[in-house]
C-alpha cells in the first residue's frame, strides 16, 4: 500500500510527471530513429553512386579456379600435318553417390559437361 497516494491530487501529479517522462522518452526515441533513417539514406545514396560507377565501367569477372570455364568450341582448320585438332572436352564427372548434400556439385559438373561436350 506504499504506492497508493493518500491525496488524490498527489496521484494526478505523479501521473502527469510520469506521462511527461514518457513523452520525453518517446521524443528522444523518435529523434534517434530519424537520425538512423538519415544515416541509412546517406549510405544508400553512396551505394547507389558506387553501383552506378561500377555499371559505367566494363566489369571483368574473375574465373573461379575450381570450376572450369565454358570454353568456346570451334572447329579448327587442318594443321599442316593434315590432322584436325580435337575440340576441348571436360572430364567425366563421377557417378552420383545418392547423397543429397553432394547433388548440387554433381549436377553442376554434369550440366557443364553436357553444355561443353554436347
MARTOR-583794 format. One record per residue (C-alpha): y negated, x, z; residue number from 1. Coordinates in pm, 1 decimal. Example, Ala and Ser with C-alpha at 12.3 -4.5 7.8 and 13.67 -1.06 7.14 Angstrom:
# MARTOR-583794
[markol [450.0,1230.0,780.0],1]
[markol [106.0,1367.0,714.0],2]
//
This chain:
# MARTOR-583794
[markol [0.0,0.0,0.0],1]
[markol [-226.5,303.5,-7.7],2]
[markol [-300.6,248.3,-379.1],3]
[markol [-434.7,-105.2,-335.7],4]
[markol [-807.9,-102.9,-261.4],5]
[markol [-934.6,-317.8,20.1],6]
[markol [-1258.4,-413.1,-153.5],7]
[markol [-1222.9,-585.5,-496.1],8]
[markol [-1538.9,-410.1,-616.5],9]
[markol [-1378.4,-69.6,-546.7],10]
[markol [-1085.5,-171.2,-766.0],11]
[markol [-1309.2,-264.2,-1054.7],12]
[markol [-1499.1,66.2,-1018.4],13]
[markol [-1171.6,259.9,-1021.1],14]
[markol [-1059.8,64.5,-1325.1],15]
[markol [-1388.1,134.5,-1502.1],16]
[markol [-1359.4,507.0,-1422.5],17]
[markol [-1000.4,515.2,-1543.1],18]
[markol [-1096.1,336.4,-1865.4],19]
[markol [-1384.8,579.3,-1920.1],20]
[markol [-1147.7,877.1,-1875.9],21]
[markol [-900.8,723.8,-2118.2],22]
[markol [-1173.8,661.7,-2375.7],23]
[markol [-1290.2,1022.9,-2341.3],24]
[markol [-934.1,1147.0,-2387.4],25]
[markol [-891.0,926.7,-2694.0],26]
[markol [-1218.5,1055.2,-2841.3],27]
[markol [-1102.3,1412.9,-2781.7],28]
[markol [-768.6,1340.4,-2949.2],29]
[markol [-943.5,1173.3,-3242.5],30]
[markol [-1172.2,1475.5,-3287.4],31]
[markol [-873.0,1711.8,-3269.1],32]
[markol [-687.9,1509.9,-3533.3],33]
[markol [-995.8,1512.7,-3757.1],34]
[markol [-1010.2,1893.6,-3726.3],35]
[markol [-640.4,1920.2,-3811.4],36]
[markol [-687.1,1694.1,-4116.7],37]
[markol [-978.1,1905.3,-4236.3],38]
[markol [-773.9,2224.8,-4192.7],39]
[markol [-490.8,2065.5,-4393.2],40]
[markol [-734.7,1964.8,-4668.6],41]
[markol [-859.7,2323.0,-4690.6],42]
[markol [-502.7,2453.5,-4702.6],43]
[markol [-401.8,2200.6,-4970.3],44]
[markol [-704.8,2290.8,-5180.1],45]
[markol [-619.1,2661.8,-5154.8],46]
[markol [-257.3,2591.8,-5253.8],47]
[markol [-368.5,2378.6,-5548.2],48]
[markol [-601.0,2653.7,-5668.3],49]
[markol [-321.1,2907.6,-5630.3],50]
[markol [-84.9,2683.0,-5826.1],51]
[markol [-342.1,2633.7,-6099.7],52]
[markol [-391.0,3008.8,-6133.0],53]
[markol [-13.5,3062.1,-6146.7],54]
[markol [22.2,2798.0,-6417.2],55]
[markol [-255.1,2962.0,-6618.7],56]
[markol [-67.4,3292.9,-6633.2],57]
[markol [270.9,3319.4,-6807.6],58]
[markol [542.6,3328.5,-6548.4],59]
[markol [831.2,3569.0,-6559.8],60]
[markol [1139.6,3451.2,-6377.8],61]
[markol [1344.5,3737.4,-6236.0],62]
[markol [1711.7,3729.1,-6321.5],63]
[markol [1947.5,3698.1,-6029.7],64]
[markol [2181.7,3998.6,-6017.7],65]
[markol [2476.2,3786.8,-5901.3],66]
[markol [2464.8,3519.6,-6170.3],67]
[markol [2494.9,3618.3,-6536.0],68]
[markol [2209.2,3511.6,-6759.3],69]
[markol [2276.4,3289.1,-7055.4],70]
[markol [2296.8,3537.2,-7340.6],71]
[markol [2188.6,3422.4,-7681.0],72]
[markol [2483.4,3401.5,-7911.3],73]
[markol [2404.3,3523.3,-8258.5],74]
[markol [2624.6,3621.7,-8547.3],75]
[markol [2569.5,3990.1,-8608.3],76]
[markol [2580.3,4121.1,-8963.2],77]
[markol [2858.6,4353.6,-9059.4],78]
[markol [2830.9,4706.6,-8933.8],79]
[markol [2854.2,4998.6,-9177.2],80]
[markol [3224.4,5029.8,-9097.9],81]
[markol [3280.4,4674.1,-9222.8],82]
[markol [3364.1,4518.2,-8886.3],83]
[markol [3170.2,4226.6,-8739.1],84]
[markol [3055.5,4250.1,-8379.9],85]
[markol [3210.9,4012.2,-8130.7],86]
[markol [2990.1,3763.3,-7955.9],87]
[markol [2925.7,3800.8,-7584.1],88]
[markol [3169.4,3616.5,-7356.5],89]
[markol [3177.8,3564.5,-6982.6],90]
[markol [3484.7,3649.5,-6775.1],91]
[markol [3720.4,3365.1,-6695.2],92]
[markol [3637.5,3201.1,-6361.1],93]
[markol [3915.3,3194.4,-6103.0],94]
[markol [4127.1,2881.5,-6072.3],95]
[markol [3966.6,2628.8,-5835.5],96]
[markol [4132.4,2657.2,-5494.5],97]
[markol [4061.2,2298.0,-5388.0],98]
[markol [3821.9,2381.9,-5105.0],99]
[markol [3516.8,2160.9,-5108.4],100]
[markol [3290.0,2443.6,-4989.3],101]
[markol [3384.0,2655.5,-5294.3],102]
[markol [3341.1,2381.8,-5552.5],103]
[markol [2971.1,2429.8,-5630.1],104]
[markol [3007.3,2801.2,-5706.4],105]
[markol [3321.7,2741.3,-5913.8],106]
[markol [3155.4,2455.4,-6100.8],107]
[markol [2851.9,2668.1,-6189.9],108]
[markol [3073.2,2953.5,-6313.3],109]
[markol [3278.0,2711.7,-6523.1],110]
[markol [2969.3,2541.1,-6667.0],111]
[markol [2819.2,2879.5,-6758.7],112]
[markol [3146.0,2988.6,-6918.2],113]
[markol [3161.3,2675.2,-7132.6],114]
[markol [2795.0,2695.0,-7228.3],115]
[markol [2816.7,3058.8,-7338.7],116]
[markol [3166.6,3072.4,-7484.4],117]
[markol [3177.0,2717.7,-7621.7],118]
//
